[in-house]
Amino acid sequence: MITLTHFLVVSACIFCIGLYTVIAKRNAIMILVGIELMINAAILNLVAFGKYDKLNYSGQIFALFAIVLAAASVAVGLAIILNVYRHYKTINPDNITDLRD
């Protein structure tokens, strides 16, 4: 039987992988992927805790809102990265020195 502890351990591992990706990578796309992994770990926690709430299903409802917000943030993030690439011809965050012309 899979218990709540199993879900929390998997979620912690996914969150740590996402955090390492954000800290270690020098590519804006990979940083967005790391942020998405961390958001998915939080969503897994919400669903795992919602499994034990038989009355309101509040965990699943919060998870749906989090999924919608994550999709919107990825769309905005990719739009920003595309505009930065168009201006600087790189997506390396270290090479972008200013945001003014």
Biopython code that builds the backbone (N, CA, C, O; Angstrom):
import numpy as np
from Bio.PDB.StructureBuilder import StructureBuilder

atoms = [
    (1, "MET", "N", (0.845, -1.192, 0.000)),
    (1, "MET", "CA", (0.000, 0.000, 0.000)),
    (1, "MET", "C", (0.880, 1.241, 0.000)),
    (1, "MET", "O", (1.860, 1.332, 0.739)),
    (2, "ILE", "N", (0.513, 2.175, -0.829)),
    (2, "ILE", "CA", (1.260, 3.427, -0.906)),
    (2, "ILE", "C", (0.685, 4.390, 0.129)),
    (2, "ILE", "O", (-0.512, 4.678, 0.138)),
    (3, "THR", "N", (1.562, 4.878, 0.998)),
    (3, "THR", "CA", (1.121, 5.775, 2.067)),
    (3, "THR", "C", (1.468, 7.213, 1.713)),
    (3, "THR", "O", (2.077, 7.495, 0.681)),
    (4, "LEU", "N", (1.064, 8.105, 2.596)),
    (4, "LEU", "CA", (1.344, 9.529, 2.403)),
    (4, "LEU", "C", (2.848, 9.796, 2.403)),
    (4, "LEU", "O", (3.320, 10.693, 1.704)),
    (5, "THR", "N", (3.581, 9.039, 3.167)),
    (5, "THR", "CA", (5.030, 9.219, 3.238)),
    (5, "THR", "C", (5.688, 8.978, 1.888)),
    (5, "THR", "O", (6.621, 9.691, 1.518)),
    (6, "HIS", "N", (5.217, 7.991, 1.155)),
    (6, "HIS", "CA", (5.770, 7.720, -0.171)),
    (6, "HIS", "C", (5.568, 8.914, -1.100)),
    (6, "HIS", "O", (6.484, 9.313, -1.818)),
    (7, "PHE", "N", (4.362, 9.480, -1.080)),
    (7, "PHE", "CA", (4.092, 10.651, -1.907)),
    (7, "PHE", "C", (5.004, 11.821, -1.527)),
    (7, "PHE", "O", (5.532, 12.515, -2.396)),
    (8, "LEU", "N", (5.181, 12.028, -0.230)),
    (8, "LEU", "CA", (5.997, 13.152, 0.229)),
    (8, "LEU", "C", (7.465, 12.970, -0.117)),
    (8, "LEU", "O", (8.149, 13.946, -0.425)),
    (9, "VAL", "N", (7.960, 11.742, -0.072)),
    (9, "VAL", "CA", (9.351, 11.487, -0.440)),
    (9, "VAL", "C", (9.569, 11.720, -1.934)),
    (9, "VAL", "O", (10.560, 12.334, -2.330)),
    (10, "VAL", "N", (8.656, 11.236, -2.751)),
    (10, "VAL", "CA", (8.768, 11.469, -4.199)),
    (10, "VAL", "C", (8.688, 12.960, -4.504)),
    (10, "VAL", "O", (9.434, 13.468, -5.341)),
    (11, "SER", "N", (7.790, 13.653, -3.831)),
    (11, "SER", "CA", (7.645, 15.082, -4.037)),
    (11, "SER", "C", (8.902, 15.841, -3.605)),
    (11, "SER", "O", (9.318, 16.786, -4.275)),
    (12, "ALA", "N", (9.497, 15.434, -2.507)),
    (12, "ALA", "CA", (10.730, 16.085, -2.058)),
    (12, "ALA", "C", (11.867, 15.842, -3.044)),
    (12, "ALA", "O", (12.673, 16.738, -3.292)),
    (13, "CYS", "N", (11.937, 14.640, -3.607)),
    (13, "CYS", "CA", (12.970, 14.355, -4.609)),
    (13, "CYS", "C", (12.779, 15.198, -5.867)),
    (13, "CYS", "O", (13.746, 15.734, -6.409)),
    (14, "ILE", "N", (11.533, 15.317, -6.332)),
    (14, "ILE", "CA", (11.251, 16.130, -7.516)),
    (14, "ILE", "C", (11.582, 17.590, -7.240)),
    (14, "ILE", "O", (12.142, 18.274, -8.096)),
    (15, "PHE", "N", (11.238, 18.069, -6.048)),
    (15, "PHE", "CA", (11.539, 19.457, -5.699)),
    (15, "PHE", "C", (13.047, 19.693, -5.662)),
    (15, "PHE", "O", (13.519, 20.727, -6.135)),
    (16, "CYS", "N", (13.801, 18.759, -5.113)),
    (16, "CYS", "CA", (15.264, 18.915, -5.050)),
    (16, "CYS", "C", (15.884, 18.897, -6.449)),
    (16, "CYS", "O", (16.827, 19.641, -6.717)),
    (17, "ILE", "N", (15.370, 18.066, -7.327)),
    (17, "ILE", "CA", (15.861, 18.046, -8.710)),
    (17, "ILE", "C", (15.577, 19.387, -9.384)),
    (17, "ILE", "O", (16.435, 19.924, -10.084)),
    (18, "GLY", "N", (14.388, 19.922, -9.178)),
    (18, "GLY", "CA", (14.052, 21.223, -9.738)),
    (18, "GLY", "C", (14.904, 22.341, -9.170)),
    (18, "GLY", "O", (15.329, 23.233, -9.904)),
    (19, "LEU", "N", (15.156, 22.301, -7.877)),
    (19, "LEU", "CA", (15.998, 23.323, -7.253)),
    (19, "LEU", "C", (17.426, 23.253, -7.776)),
    (19, "LEU", "O", (18.044, 24.286, -8.034)),
    (20, "TYR", "N", (17.950, 22.048, -7.934)),
    (20, "TYR", "CA", (19.293, 21.892, -8.497)),
    (20, "TYR", "C", (19.347, 22.416, -9.928)),
    (20, "TYR", "O", (20.330, 23.039, -10.330)),
    (21, "THR", "N", (18.287, 22.161, -10.695)),
    (21, "THR", "CA", (18.245, 22.627, -12.080)),
    (21, "THR", "C", (18.255, 24.150, -12.134)),
    (21, "THR", "O", (18.942, 24.734, -12.972)),
    (22, "VAL", "N", (17.510, 24.791, -11.259)),
    (22, "VAL", "CA", (17.473, 26.253, -11.245)),
    (22, "VAL", "C", (18.820, 26.821, -10.832)),
    (22, "VAL", "O", (19.270, 27.815, -11.400)),
    (23, "ILE", "N", (19.465, 26.207, -9.857)),
    (23, "ILE", "CA", (20.733, 26.739, -9.348)),
    (23, "ILE", "C", (21.889, 26.468, -10.307)),
    (23, "ILE", "O", (22.751, 27.327, -10.488)),
    (24, "ALA", "N", (21.918, 25.294, -10.920)),
    (24, "ALA", "CA", (23.098, 24.874, -11.671)),
    (24, "ALA", "C", (23.089, 25.272, -13.146)),
    (24, "ALA", "O", (24.161, 25.435, -13.730)),
    (25, "LYS", "N", (21.947, 25.430, -13.755)),
    (25, "LYS", "CA", (21.907, 25.634, -15.200)),
    (25, "LYS", "C", (22.139, 27.088, -15.569)),
    (25, "LYS", "O", (21.802, 28.003, -14.817)),
    (26, "ARG", "N", (22.722, 27.278, -16.743)),
    (26, "ARG", "CA", (22.990, 28.610, -17.269)),
    (26, "ARG", "C", (22.167, 28.873, -18.528)),
    (26, "ARG", "O", (22.590, 29.617, -19.412)),
    (27, "ASN", "N", (21.009, 28.268, -18.598)),
    (27, "ASN", "CA", (20.138, 28.392, -19.751)),
    (27, "ASN", "C", (18.755, 28.766, -19.227)),
    (27, "ASN", "O", (18.245, 28.125, -18.308)),
    (28, "ALA", "N", (18.151, 29.792, -19.802)),
    (28, "ALA", "CA", (16.863, 30.270, -19.299)),
    (28, "ALA", "C", (15.766, 29.230, -19.465)),
    (28, "ALA", "O", (14.868, 29.152, -18.627)),
    (29, "ILE", "N", (15.815, 28.442, -20.509)),
    (29, "ILE", "CA", (14.804, 27.408, -20.714)),
    (29, "ILE", "C", (14.909, 26.342, -19.619)),
    (29, "ILE", "O", (13.894, 25.892, -19.089)),
    (30, "MET", "N", (16.122, 25.947, -19.286)),
    (30, "MET", "CA", (16.300, 24.941, -18.229)),
    (30, "MET", "C", (15.900, 25.491, -16.863)),
    (30, "MET", "O", (15.438, 24.742, -16.002)),
    (31, "ILE", "N", (16.076, 26.785, -16.662)),
    (31, "ILE", "CA", (15.618, 27.387, -15.415)),
    (31, "ILE", "C", (14.100, 27.305, -15.325)),
    (31, "ILE", "O", (13.556, 27.014, -14.260)),
    (32, "LEU", "N", (13.413, 27.560, -16.439)),
    (32, "LEU", "CA", (11.949, 27.415, -16.450)),
    (32, "LEU", "C", (11.529, 25.968, -16.195)),
    (32, "LEU", "O", (10.538, 25.723, -15.506)),
    (33, "VAL", "N", (12.269, 25.017, -16.740)),
    (33, "VAL", "CA", (11.963, 23.602, -16.499)),
    (33, "VAL", "C", (12.128, 23.276, -15.016)),
    (33, "VAL", "O", (11.307, 22.556, -14.448)),
    (34, "GLY", "N", (13.174, 23.794, -14.388)),
    (34, "GLY", "CA", (13.372, 23.576, -12.960)),
    (34, "GLY", "C", (12.256, 24.170, -12.118)),
    (34, "GLY", "O", (11.818, 23.563, -11.141)),
    (35, "ILE", "N", (11.795, 25.359, -12.496)),
    (35, "ILE", "CA", (10.680, 25.975, -11.776)),
    (35, "ILE", "C", (9.420, 25.137, -11.939)),
    (35, "ILE", "O", (8.651, 24.975, -10.991)),
    (36, "GLU", "N", (9.209, 24.608, -13.132)),
    (36, "GLU", "CA", (8.051, 23.746, -13.357)),
    (36, "GLU", "C", (8.135, 22.464, -12.524)),
    (36, "GLU", "O", (7.119, 21.990, -12.018)),
    (37, "LEU", "N", (9.320, 21.910, -12.381)),
    (37, "LEU", "CA", (9.467, 20.718, -11.530)),
    (37, "LEU", "C", (9.111, 21.033, -10.081)),
    (37, "LEU", "O", (8.467, 20.229, -9.406)),
    (38, "MET", "N", (9.529, 22.195, -9.607)),
    (38, "MET", "CA", (9.197, 22.569, -8.228)),
    (38, "MET", "C", (7.695, 22.784, -8.062)),
    (38, "MET", "O", (7.125, 22.401, -7.041)),
    (39, "ILE", "N", (7.050, 23.394, -9.055)),
    (39, "ILE", "CA", (5.599, 23.576, -8.987)),
    (39, "ILE", "C", (4.892, 22.217, -9.023)),
    (39, "ILE", "O", (3.915, 22.005, -8.304)),
    (40, "ASN", "N", (5.382, 21.303, -9.853)),
    (40, "ASN", "CA", (4.777, 19.970, -9.918)),
    (40, "ASN", "C", (4.941, 19.205, -8.612)),
    (40, "ASN", "O", (4.064, 18.424, -8.242)),
    (41, "ALA", "N", (6.044, 19.414, -7.913)),
    (41, "ALA", "CA", (6.221, 18.785, -6.603)),
    (41, "ALA", "C", (5.189, 19.320, -5.612)),
    (41, "ALA", "O", (4.640, 18.560, -4.813)),
    (42, "ALA", "N", (4.928, 20.615, -5.664)),
    (42, "ALA", "CA", (3.904, 21.184, -4.786)),
    (42, "ALA", "C", (2.517, 20.655, -5.144)),
    (42, "ALA", "O", (1.704, 20.393, -4.258)),
    (43, "ILE", "N", (2.249, 20.498, -6.431)),
    (43, "ILE", "CA", (0.951, 19.960, -6.862)),
    (43, "ILE", "C", (0.802, 18.511, -6.399)),
    (43, "ILE", "O", (-0.285, 18.104, -5.991)),
    (44, "LEU", "N", (1.875, 17.737, -6.458)),
    (44, "LEU", "CA", (1.825, 16.359, -5.968)),
    (44, "LEU", "C", (1.513, 16.327, -4.472)),
    (44, "LEU", "O", (0.757, 15.471, -4.013)),
    (45, "ASN", "N", (2.090, 17.251, -3.717)),
    (45, "ASN", "CA", (1.755, 17.339, -2.288)),
    (45, "ASN", "C", (0.281, 17.655, -2.085)),
    (45, "ASN", "O", (-0.373, 17.051, -1.234)),
    (46, "LEU", "N", (-0.247, 18.599, -2.860)),
    (46, "LEU", "CA", (-1.658, 18.954, -2.718)),
    (46, "LEU", "C", (-2.564, 17.760, -3.009)),
    (46, "LEU", "O", (-3.523, 17.512, -2.278)),
    (47, "VAL", "N", (-2.263, 17.030, -4.068)),
    (47, "VAL", "CA", (-3.084, 15.873, -4.416)),
    (47, "VAL", "C", (-2.946, 14.774, -3.362)),
    (47, "VAL", "O", (-3.926, 14.114, -3.018)),
    (48, "ALA", "N", (-1.733, 14.579, -2.854)),
    (48, "ALA", "CA", (-1.522, 13.539, -1.835)),
    (48, "ALA", "C", (-2.285, 13.860, -0.557)),
    (48, "ALA", "O", (-2.909, 12.981, 0.037)),
    (49, "PHE", "N", (-2.234, 15.127, -0.134)),
    (49, "PHE", "CA", (-2.993, 15.492, 1.066)),
    (49, "PHE", "C", (-4.491, 15.493, 0.796)),
    (49, "PHE", "O", (-5.284, 15.188, 1.687)),
    (50, "GLY", "N", (-4.886, 15.836, -0.434)),
    (50, "GLY", "CA", (-6.296, 15.822, -0.779)),
    (50, "GLY", "C", (-6.878, 14.426, -0.837)),
    (50, "GLY", "O", (-8.089, 14.252, -0.704)),
    (51, "LYS", "N", (-6.026, 13.423, -1.033)),
    (51, "LYS", "CA", (-6.499, 12.039, -1.058)),
    (51, "LYS", "C", (-7.101, 11.636, 0.292)),
    (51, "LYS", "O", (-8.011, 10.809, 0.359)),
    (52, "TYR", "N", (-6.579, 12.235, 1.358)),
    (52, "TYR", "CA", (-7.038, 11.873, 2.686)),
    (52, "TYR", "C", (-8.160, 12.788, 3.173)),
    (52, "TYR", "O", (-8.654, 12.611, 4.287)),
    (53, "ASP", "N", (-8.570, 13.760, 2.363)),
    (53, "ASP", "CA", (-9.697, 14.626, 2.688)),
    (53, "ASP", "C", (-10.901, 14.137, 1.887)),
    (53, "ASP", "O", (-11.131, 14.593, 0.767)),
    (54, "LYS", "N", (-11.655, 13.226, 2.450)),
    (54, "LYS", "CA", (-12.754, 12.583, 1.721)),
    (54, "LYS", "C", (-13.990, 13.477, 1.617)),
    (54, "LYS", "O", (-14.885, 13.190, 0.822)),
    (55, "LEU", "N", (-14.056, 14.535, 2.391)),
    (55, "LEU", "CA", (-15.271, 15.328, 2.431)),
    (55, "LEU", "C", (-15.291, 16.440, 1.381)),
    (55, "LEU", "O", (-16.277, 16.587, 0.659)),
    (56, "ASN", "N", (-14.228, 17.213, 1.288)),
    (56, "ASN", "CA", (-14.258, 18.413, 0.440)),
    (56, "ASN", "C", (-13.431, 18.317, -0.834)),
    (56, "ASN", "O", (-13.648, 19.098, -1.761)),
    (57, "TYR", "N", (-12.505, 17.396, -0.904)),
    (57, "TYR", "CA", (-11.576, 17.306, -2.039)),
    (57, "TYR", "C", (-10.850, 18.625, -2.291)),
    (57, "TYR", "O", (-10.630, 19.008, -3.440)),
    (58, "SER", "N", (-10.486, 19.304, -1.236)),
    (58, "SER", "CA", (-9.866, 20.621, -1.387)),
    (58, "SER", "C", (-8.458, 20.526, -1.970)),
    (58, "SER", "O", (-8.017, 21.455, -2.647)),
    (59, "GLY", "N", (-7.754, 19.447, -1.730)),
    (59, "GLY", "CA", (-6.409, 19.297, -2.295)),
    (59, "GLY", "C", (-6.423, 19.239, -3.807)),
    (59, "GLY", "O", (-5.590, 19.856, -4.471)),
    (60, "GLN", "N", (-7.376, 18.492, -4.346)),
    (60, "GLN", "CA", (-7.483, 18.391, -5.802)),
    (60, "GLN", "C", (-7.913, 19.718, -6.418)),
    (60, "GLN", "O", (-7.458, 20.073, -7.506)),
    (61, "ILE", "N", (-8.780, 20.448, -5.734)),
    (61, "ILE", "CA", (-9.225, 21.743, -6.253)),
    (61, "ILE", "C", (-8.064, 22.723, -6.277)),
    (61, "ILE", "O", (-7.872, 23.428, -7.268)),
    (62, "PHE", "N", (-7.286, 22.780, -5.203)),
    (62, "PHE", "CA", (-6.107, 23.656, -5.184)),
    (62, "PHE", "C", (-5.097, 23.222, -6.239)),
    (62, "PHE", "O", (-4.435, 24.065, -6.846)),
    (63, "ALA", "N", (-4.972, 21.926, -6.462)),
    (63, "ALA", "CA", (-4.042, 21.424, -7.474)),
    (63, "ALA", "C", (-4.464, 21.872, -8.868)),
    (63, "ALA", "O", (-3.611, 22.228, -9.681)),
    (64, "LEU", "N", (-5.753, 21.861, -9.157)),
    (64, "LEU", "CA", (-6.226, 22.342, -10.455)),
    (64, "LEU", "C", (-5.902, 23.821, -10.654)),
    (64, "LEU", "O", (-5.466, 24.223, -11.732)),
    (65, "PHE", "N", (-6.113, 24.625, -9.621)),
    (65, "PHE", "CA", (-5.747, 26.041, -9.715)),
    (65, "PHE", "C", (-4.247, 26.218, -9.908)),
    (65, "PHE", "O", (-3.819, 27.086, -10.668)),
    (66, "ALA", "N", (-3.451, 25.408, -9.231)),
    (66, "ALA", "CA", (-1.998, 25.496, -9.371)),
    (66, "ALA", "C", (-1.549, 25.103, -10.770)),
    (66, "ALA", "O", (-0.615, 25.698, -11.308)),
    (67, "ILE", "N", (-2.197, 24.113, -11.362)),
    (67, "ILE", "CA", (-1.860, 23.701, -12.731)),
    (67, "ILE", "C", (-2.165, 24.818, -13.718)),
    (67, "ILE", "O", (-1.373, 25.087, -14.622)),
    (68, "VAL", "N", (-3.312, 25.470, -13.547)),
    (68, "VAL", "CA", (-3.669, 26.588, -14.429)),
    (68, "VAL", "C", (-2.672, 27.733, -14.273)),
    (68, "VAL", "O", (-2.235, 28.312, -15.267)),
    (69, "LEU", "N", (-2.314, 28.061, -13.048)),
    (69, "LEU", "CA", (-1.346, 29.141, -12.823)),
    (69, "LEU", "C", (0.037, 28.779, -13.351)),
    (69, "LEU", "O", (0.749, 29.649, -13.852)),
    (70, "ALA", "N", (0.428, 27.522, -13.249)),
    (70, "ALA", "CA", (1.727, 27.094, -13.776)),
    (70, "ALA", "C", (1.759, 27.203, -15.290)),
    (70, "ALA", "O", (2.767, 27.620, -15.860)),
    (71, "ALA", "N", (0.674, 26.835, -15.946)),
    (71, "ALA", "CA", (0.622, 26.948, -17.404)),
    (71, "ALA", "C", (0.689, 28.404, -17.848)),
    (71, "ALA", "O", (1.357, 28.732, -18.828)),
    (72, "ALA", "N", (-0.001, 29.268, -17.127)),
    (72, "ALA", "CA", (0.047, 30.695, -17.467)),
    (72, "ALA", "C", (1.439, 31.275, -17.233)),
    (72, "ALA", "O", (1.912, 32.090, -18.025)),
    (73, "SER", "N", (2.086, 30.867, -16.169)),
    (73, "SER", "CA", (3.426, 31.403, -15.892)),
    (73, "SER", "C", (4.446, 30.915, -16.920)),
    (73, "SER", "O", (5.371, 31.651, -17.263)),
    (74, "VAL", "N", (4.293, 29.698, -17.410)),
    (74, "VAL", "CA", (5.192, 29.204, -18.453)),
    (74, "VAL", "C", (4.993, 29.986, -19.745)),
    (74, "VAL", "O", (5.961, 30.315, -20.431)),
    (75, "ALA", "N", (3.750, 30.281, -20.075)),
    (75, "ALA", "CA", (3.493, 31.055, -21.292)),
    (75, "ALA", "C", (4.108, 32.434, -21.201)),
    (75, "ALA", "O", (4.711, 32.905, -22.166)),
    (76, "VAL", "N", (3.969, 33.089, -20.067)),
    (76, "VAL", "CA", (4.558, 34.418, -19.888)),
    (76, "VAL", "C", (6.092, 34.327, -19.870)),
    (76, "VAL", "O", (6.774, 35.168, -20.456)),
    (77, "GLY", "N", (6.619, 33.314, -19.203)),
    (77, "GLY", "CA", (8.068, 33.143, -19.155)),
    (77, "GLY", "C", (8.678, 32.899, -20.523)),
    (77, "GLY", "O", (9.723, 33.464, -20.847)),
    (78, "LEU", "N", (8.038, 32.067, -21.325)),
    (78, "LEU", "CA", (8.548, 31.816, -22.676)),
    (78, "LEU", "C", (8.464, 33.066, -23.545)),
    (78, "LEU", "O", (9.352, 33.307, -24.363)),
    (79, "ALA", "N", (7.413, 33.862, -23.381)),
    (79, "ALA", "CA", (7.313, 35.111, -24.134)),
    (79, "ALA", "C", (8.440, 36.068, -23.755)),
    (79, "ALA", "O", (9.015, 36.729, -24.620)),
    (80, "ILE", "N", (8.750, 36.142, -22.481)),
    (80, "ILE", "CA", (9.850, 37.002, -22.034)),
    (80, "ILE", "C", (11.176, 36.496, -22.574)),
    (80, "ILE", "O", (12.000, 37.288, -23.030)),
    (81, "ILE", "N", (11.393, 35.187, -22.529)),
    (81, "ILE", "CA", (12.646, 34.624, -23.033)),
    (81, "ILE", "C", (12.787, 34.869, -24.533)),
    (81, "ILE", "O", (13.878, 35.188, -25.006)),
    (82, "LEU", "N", (11.706, 34.724, -25.278)),
    (82, "LEU", "CA", (11.778, 34.988, -26.715)),
    (82, "LEU", "C", (12.109, 36.449, -27.015)),
    (82, "LEU", "O", (12.874, 36.731, -27.936)),
    (83, "ASN", "N", (11.545, 37.371, -26.253)),
    (83, "ASN", "CA", (11.866, 38.788, -26.455)),
    (83, "ASN", "C", (13.305, 39.104, -26.062)),
    (83, "ASN", "O", (13.965, 39.907, -26.722)),
    (84, "VAL", "N", (13.787, 38.490, -25.013)),
    (84, "VAL", "CA", (15.180, 38.696, -24.612)),
    (84, "VAL", "C", (16.117, 38.111, -25.657)),
    (84, "VAL", "O", (17.146, 38.711, -25.971)),
    (85, "TYR", "N", (15.773, 36.947, -26.199)),
    (85, "TYR", "CA", (16.607, 36.344, -27.237)),
    (85, "TYR", "C", (16.626, 37.206, -28.494)),
    (85, "TYR", "O", (17.667, 37.354, -29.134)),
    (86, "ARG", "N", (15.492, 37.764, -28.841)),
    (86, "ARG", "CA", (15.427, 38.621, -30.018)),
    (86, "ARG", "C", (16.319, 39.862, -29.856)),
    (86, "ARG", "O", (16.902, 40.345, -30.826)),
    (87, "HIS", "N", (16.414, 40.362, -28.637)),
    (87, "HIS", "CA", (17.208, 41.569, -28.403)),
    (87, "HIS", "C", (18.690, 41.267, -28.201)),
    (87, "HIS", "O", (19.535, 41.965, -28.761)),
    (88, "TYR", "N", (19.023, 40.249, -27.419)),
    (88, "TYR", "CA", (20.418, 39.962, -27.046)),
    (88, "TYR", "C", (21.048, 38.817, -27.828)),
    (88, "TYR", "O", (22.266, 38.650, -27.768)),
    (89, "LYS", "N", (20.276, 38.028, -28.554)),
    (89, "LYS", "CA", (20.754, 36.857, -29.301)),
    (89, "LYS", "C", (21.368, 35.791, -28.397)),
    (89, "LYS", "O", (22.232, 35.035, -28.840)),
    (90, "THR", "N", (20.940, 35.720, -27.156)),
    (90, "THR", "CA", (21.376, 34.683, -26.226)),
    (90, "THR", "C", (20.285, 34.473, -25.179)),
    (90, "THR", "O", (19.505, 35.380, -24.889)),
    (91, "ILE", "N", (20.241, 33.259, -24.614)),
    (91, "ILE", "CA", (19.327, 33.009, -23.503)),
    (91, "ILE", "C", (20.096, 32.672, -22.233)),
    (91, "ILE", "O", (19.530, 32.165, -21.265)),
    (92, "ASN", "N", (21.390, 32.960, -22.249)),
    (92, "ASN", "CA", (22.217, 32.774, -21.061)),
    (92, "ASN", "C", (21.976, 33.953, -20.119)),
    (92, "ASN", "O", (22.261, 35.092, -20.489)),
    (93, "PRO", "N", (21.458, 33.710, -18.909)),
    (93, "PRO", "CA", (21.163, 34.827, -18.006)),
    (93, "PRO", "C", (22.399, 35.628, -17.590)),
    (93, "PRO", "O", (22.280, 36.799, -17.227)),
    (94, "ASP", "N", (23.583, 35.011, -17.638)),
    (94, "ASP", "CA", (24.795, 35.729, -17.238)),
    (94, "ASP", "C", (25.215, 36.777, -18.287)),
    (94, "ASP", "O", (25.874, 37.759, -17.947)),
    (95, "ASN", "N", (24.842, 36.574, -19.531)),
    (95, "ASN", "CA", (25.251, 37.487, -20.597)),
    (95, "ASN", "C", (24.311, 38.691, -20.739)),
    (95, "ASN", "O", (24.629, 39.637, -21.459)),
    (96, "ILE", "N", (23.197, 38.665, -20.084)),
    (96, "ILE", "CA", (22.242, 39.768, -20.175)),
    (96, "ILE", "C", (22.589, 40.751, -19.068)),
    (96, "ILE", "O", (22.396, 40.465, -17.886)),
    (97, "THR", "N", (23.100, 41.907, -19.462)),
    (97, "THR", "CA", (23.604, 42.851, -18.469)),
    (97, "THR", "C", (22.615, 43.931, -18.106)),
    (97, "THR", "O", (22.590, 44.376, -16.959)),
    (98, "ASP", "N", (21.798, 44.369, -19.050)),
    (98, "ASP", "CA", (20.812, 45.404, -18.744)),
    (98, "ASP", "C", (19.553, 45.145, -19.562)),
    (98, "ASP", "O", (19.564, 44.399, -20.540)),
    (99, "LEU", "N", (18.477, 45.778, -19.137)),
    (99, "LEU", "CA", (17.215, 45.591, -19.838)),
    (99, "LEU", "C", (16.775, 46.850, -20.565)),
    (99, "LEU", "O", (15.652, 46.928, -21.062)),
    (100, "ARG", "N", (17.671, 47.844, -20.629)),
    (100, "ARG", "CA", (17.357, 49.077, -21.348)),
    (100, "ARG", "C", (18.148, 49.137, -22.627)),
    (100, "ARG", "O", (19.202, 48.511, -22.743)),
    (101, "ASP", "N", (17.641, 49.897, -23.605)),
    (101, "ASP", "CA", (18.367, 50.114, -24.864)),
    (101, "ASP", "C", (19.437, 51.157, -24.700)),
    (101, "ASP", "O", (20.147, 51.468, -25.657)),
]
sb = StructureBuilder()
sb.init_structure("model")
sb.init_model(0)
sb.init_chain("A")
sb.init_seg("    ")
for serial, (resi, resn, name, xyz) in enumerate(atoms, 1):
    if name == "N":
        sb.init_residue(resn, " ", resi, " ")
    sb.init_atom(name, np.array(xyz, "f"), 0.0, 1.0, " ", f" {name:<3s}", serial, name[0])
structure = sb.get_structure()
